[in-house]
Amino acid sequence: MDMEKKNLIAQWAFDCRPVLGRFHLWLVDVEESWSKGEPEKGFSFVPQGLEKAFIMALAVTALGTRLFGKYGEGKGKDKAQVNRIKKDADAMSAYALSEALWYLTRGLPENHAVMVSIGEGLMPKGGETPDMGANPLLGFGRVYARPQVARFLDRRVSWLINDPNFTWDDFYQHIRAANITLWGAAVDTLENTTRFAVGEPTGPLSVFHLFDQPLRISRPYEGYMGTLILPKKVVETAAFDSILINYHTPREIVFKAIRKTYPQIPPERIHVWTLGGQNRVQRIGTLWEQWRALGVHVCEDGYLLPWTGLRVFTDSGTYAPVFAVGVHKDKEGNDHL
């Protein structure tokens, strides 16, 4: 191992010592890779050391959940047993991330705090067992900061939720008057619990988004959103023709923008990865038919992506398709979108 590699490991171990120390972990090796370039001084508003600690917190959450979250134990079990295992996995992931956040935020700059505003943890979903009860969006605390800062924010979060006369503007002004910097987080400690519970090799993720401001604050709720993810070039091509592309744009118009952007790609090599299954026909079946009428390939469950060797799954929603969006070449050199 050369000196540069040793220094890289040492820097990560030093910056991540609160997380590694809490879970009694020894950092043996580190590999860094960047999807877009390589920034010289970090890639966000968070100090470089804290960036590494947040990344490590997610890595520890993923590892701990895989080892102790009953991965694959729901295979062949009935729905009630699978739901029980899913809740256990959720609890493990929520515990791991909560502990990691608590320890790493001891090193936040003065008067800074991280508040988990949106997320999932131990919250039961429709049709699942209600025995765990409903928690406020997450199975762990919302505010991570030094005690005096956390207590200050916790009181105001309570007022914001329970006092109709205390508004978001009041909340914001109180934070400004106290010179507190509040970072908002959106978390899913274990995305795709069903696939995790039955032992599928792809799908489960630990997700942590950090923003430089607080997000929505409310009582527990559950919602579902439809998204249309396209390459930036397609959206820009449509914009030049004064067309706004969003989820509600008729798919024929989206298709025309795709063909204008990538004229070399025929319809059959345009692949749409979307949720599938009989229970979703009523909700989004019309979208499938719009795409198929244009000659586009709507991916079936188990379809092998020609450029990755991974199989598509359509049984549950996930972040995974986002990472596949773009132009790819197959073994014959043909472009696919």
C-alpha positions in Angstrom: 0.0 0.0 0.0 1.5 3.3 -1.1 1.7 6.4 1.1 -1.1 8.2 -0.8 -3.5 5.4 -0.1 -2.5 5.3 3.6 -3.1 9.0 3.9 -6.5 8.6 2.3 -7.5 5.9 4.8 -6.1 7.9 7.7 -8.0 11.0 6.7 -11.3 9.1 6.4 -10.7 7.3 9.7 -9.9 10.7 11.4 -13.0 12.5 10.0 -15.3 9.5 10.7 -14.0 8.7 14.2 -17.3 9.6 16.0 -19.3 7.1 13.8 -16.6 4.4 13.7 -16.0 4.7 17.4 -19.7 4.4 18.3 -20.0 1.1 16.4 -16.5 -0.2 17.3 -15.5 -0.4 13.6 -12.0 -0.4 12.2 -11.5 1.2 8.7 -9.4 -1.1 6.6 -9.6 0.5 3.2 -11.3 3.3 1.2 -12.0 3.7 -2.4 -13.2 7.0 -3.8 -15.0 7.4 -7.1 -16.8 10.4 -8.6 -19.7 10.2 -11.0 -19.0 13.8 -12.3 -15.5 15.1 -12.1 -13.6 15.4 -8.8 -14.1 18.6 -6.7 -11.0 20.0 -5.0 -12.7 21.1 -1.8 -15.6 19.0 -1.1 -18.9 19.0 -3.0 -21.4 20.8 -0.8 -22.0 23.4 1.9 -21.0 20.9 4.6 -17.3 21.0 5.8 -15.2 18.3 4.2 -14.8 16.3 7.4 -18.5 16.3 8.0 -19.2 15.2 4.4 -17.1 12.1 5.0 -18.8 11.5 8.4 -22.3 11.7 6.8 -21.3 9.3 4.1 -19.9 6.9 6.7 -23.1 7.1 8.7 -25.0 5.8 5.7 -22.5 3.1 5.0 -22.7 1.9 8.6 -26.5 2.0 8.4 -26.5 -0.1 5.2 -24.0 -2.6 6.7 -25.7 -2.9 10.1 -29.1 -3.4 8.5 -27.8 -6.0 6.1 -26.1 -7.9 9.0 -28.8 -7.6 11.7 -32.0 -6.6 9.9 -33.1 -10.2 9.1 -32.2 -9.9 5.4 -34.0 -12.6 3.4 -35.8 -14.1 6.3 -39.2 -13.3 4.8 -38.8 -15.5 1.8 -41.7 -17.9 1.5 -43.5 -16.4 4.6 -47.0 -15.1 4.7 -47.9 -11.4 4.5 -48.1 -10.9 8.3 -44.7 -12.5 8.9 -43.1 -10.5 6.1 -44.5 -7.3 7.5 -43.1 -8.2 10.9 -39.7 -8.7 9.4 -40.0 -5.4 7.5 -40.7 -3.6 10.7 -37.7 -5.2 12.4 -35.5 -4.2 9.5 -36.9 -0.7 9.6 -36.2 -0.5 13.3 -32.6 -1.7 12.9 -31.9 0.8 10.1 -33.5 3.7 12.0 -31.5 2.8 15.1 -28.2 2.7 13.2 -28.6 6.0 11.5 -30.0 7.7 14.6 -27.0 6.7 16.6 -24.6 7.7 13.8 -26.2 11.1 13.4 -26.2 11.7 17.2 -22.5 11.1 17.5 -21.3 12.8 14.3 -23.4 15.9 15.0 -21.4 16.5 18.2 -18.8 17.9 15.8 -21.2 20.4 14.1 -20.1 24.0 13.9 -21.3 26.3 16.7 -25.0 27.0 16.6 -25.7 24.5 13.8 -28.3 21.7 13.8 -29.5 18.9 11.5 -33.3 18.4 11.5 -34.8 15.4 9.9 -37.9 16.9 8.3 -39.2 14.2 5.9 -38.6 10.5 6.0 -39.6 7.0 6.8 -38.6 4.9 9.8 -41.0 2.9 11.9 -44.1 4.4 10.5 -46.7 1.8 9.5 -48.0 2.0 5.9 -51.5 1.3 4.6 -52.3 -2.4 4.8 -49.5 -3.2 7.2 -49.7 -4.3 10.8 -50.5 -1.3 13.0 -49.0 -2.8 16.2 -45.9 -0.6 16.1 -48.0 2.5 16.3 -47.4 5.8 14.4 -44.3 7.8 15.0 -43.7 11.4 13.8 -42.4 10.5 10.4 -39.4 8.7 11.7 -38.5 6.1 14.3 -36.1 8.4 15.9 -35.6 12.1 16.9 -35.8 14.9 14.5 -33.2 17.4 15.8 -29.5 16.6 16.1 -27.4 19.3 17.6 -25.7 20.3 20.9 -28.2 20.0 23.8 -29.0 23.7 24.2 -29.5 24.2 20.4 -31.6 21.0 20.2 -33.8 22.0 23.1 -34.4 25.4 21.6 -35.4 23.9 18.2 -37.5 21.1 19.7 -39.7 23.5 21.6 -40.3 25.5 18.4 -41.0 22.4 16.3 -43.6 21.5 19.0 -45.2 24.9 18.7 -45.2 24.8 14.9 -47.0 21.5 14.9 -49.5 22.1 17.8 -50.1 25.8 18.0 -52.1 27.2 15.1 -51.0 30.7 16.0 -47.3 29.9 15.6 -46.5 30.0 11.9 -43.6 29.0 9.6 -42.6 32.6 9.4 -42.5 32.8 13.3 -40.4 29.6 13.3 -38.0 31.1 10.7 -37.7 34.4 12.6 -37.0 32.7 15.9 -34.2 30.7 14.3 -32.7 33.8 12.7 -32.9 35.8 15.9 -31.0 33.0 17.8 -28.3 32.9 15.0 -28.9 29.2 14.4 -28.1 27.6 11.1 -30.5 24.7 10.5 -29.9 22.1 7.9 -32.9 20.0 6.8 -32.7 16.3 6.0 -34.9 13.9 4.1 -34.3 10.3 5.1 -35.3 6.8 4.2 -33.3 4.5 6.4 -34.3 1.4 4.5 -35.8 2.0 1.1 -37.5 -1.0 -0.5 -38.1 -3.0 2.7 -40.1 -5.7 0.9 -37.3 -6.7 -1.4 -34.9 -6.6 1.5 -37.2 -8.9 3.6 -37.4 -11.5 0.9 -33.7 -11.4 0.1 -33.6 -9.8 -3.3 -30.1 -8.8 -4.5 -31.2 -5.4 -5.8 -33.4 -2.6 -4.6 -32.7 -1.9 -0.9 -31.0 1.4 -0.1 -30.3 3.7 2.8 -31.0 7.2 1.7 -30.0 10.5 3.3 -30.5 13.9 1.6 -29.1 17.0 3.3 -30.2 20.5 2.5 -29.0 23.9 3.7 -32.5 24.8 5.1 -35.3 23.1 6.9 -38.0 21.4 4.9 -41.7 20.6 5.6 -42.7 20.1 9.3 -46.0 18.4 10.0 -47.8 15.6 11.7 -47.3 12.1 10.3 -48.7 11.5 6.8 -48.1 9.2 3.9 -48.2 10.2 0.2 -47.3 8.8 -3.2 -45.8 10.8 -6.0 -45.4 10.2 -9.7 -42.2 11.3 -11.3 -40.9 11.4 -14.9 -37.1 11.2 -15.0 -35.4 12.1 -18.4 -32.0 13.1 -19.5 -31.4 16.8 -19.2 -30.8 17.1 -23.0 -34.4 16.0 -23.7 -35.9 18.6 -21.4 -33.7 21.3 -22.9 -34.6 20.2 -26.5 -38.3 20.5 -25.6 -37.7 23.9 -24.0 -36.2 25.3 -27.2 -39.6 24.5 -28.8 -41.4 26.2 -25.9 -42.6 22.9 -24.4 -42.6 22.2 -20.7 -41.8 18.6 -19.8 -43.2 17.3 -16.5 -45.1 14.3 -15.2 -48.4 15.5 -16.8 -47.0 16.1 -20.2 -48.7 13.7 -22.7 -46.3 10.9 -23.5 -46.6 11.5 -27.3 -45.1 15.0 -26.8 -42.3 13.6 -24.5 -41.6 10.9 -27.2 -41.2 13.6 -29.9 -38.7 15.5 -27.7 -36.8 12.2 -27.2 -36.7 11.5 -30.9 -35.6 15.0 -31.7 -32.8 14.8 -29.2 -31.7 11.3 -30.1 -32.8 10.7 -33.8 -30.4 7.7 -34.0 -32.4 5.7 -31.4 -35.5 3.9 -32.7 -38.6 3.5 -30.5 -37.9 -0.1 -29.7 -34.6 0.9 -28.1 -36.3 3.4 -25.8 -36.9 1.6 -22.5 -39.4 2.9 -19.9 -38.8 1.6 -16.4 -42.0 2.0 -14.4 -44.0 0.2 -11.7 -45.9 -2.8 -13.0 -48.3 -5.5 -11.8 -52.1 -6.0 -12.0 -52.8 -3.9 -8.9 -51.4 -0.8 -10.6 -53.3 -1.1 -13.9 -56.1 1.2 -12.7 -53.7 3.9 -11.5 -51.0 4.0 -14.2 -52.1 1.5 -16.8 -53.0 4.3 -19.2 -49.4 5.6 -19.2 -48.1 2.1 -20.2 -50.5 2.0 -23.1 -49.5 5.5 -24.2 -45.9 4.4 -24.4 -46.6 1.1 -26.1 -48.8 2.9 -28.7 -45.6 4.8 -29.7 -43.6 1.6 -30.1 -41.6 2.2 -27.0 -40.5 -0.8 -24.8 -42.1 -0.7 -21.4 -39.8 -2.9 -19.3 -41.3 -6.1 -18.0 -40.3 -7.5 -14.6 -37.0 -9.3 -14.9 -36.0 -7.6 -18.1 -32.2 -7.7 -18.5 -30.7 -4.2 -19.0 -28.4 -4.7 -22.0 -25.7 -2.4 -20.7 -25.5 -3.4 -17.0 -26.4 -7.1 -16.8 -28.8 -6.2 -14.0 -32.5 -7.2 -14.1 -35.3 -4.7 -13.9 -37.8 -5.1 -11.1 -41.3 -3.5 -11.3 -42.8 -4.8 -8.1 -42.0 -1.8 -5.9 -40.8 1.8 -6.2 -37.2 2.7 -5.7 -34.5 5.1 -6.5 -32.7 2.5 -8.7 -34.2 3.5 -12.1 -32.8 7.0 -11.7 -29.3 5.8 -11.9 -30.0 4.0 -15.2 -31.5 7.1 -17.0 -29.4 8.1 -20.0 -28.0 6.8 -23.3 -26.1 3.5 -23.2 -24.6 1.2 -25.7 -25.2 -2.6 -26.0 -22.6 -5.1 -27.0 -23.3 -4.5 -30.7 -22.6 -0.8 -30.2 -26.3 0.3 -30.6 -27.5 3.2 -28.5 -30.3 2.6 -26.0 -32.2 5.2 -23.9 
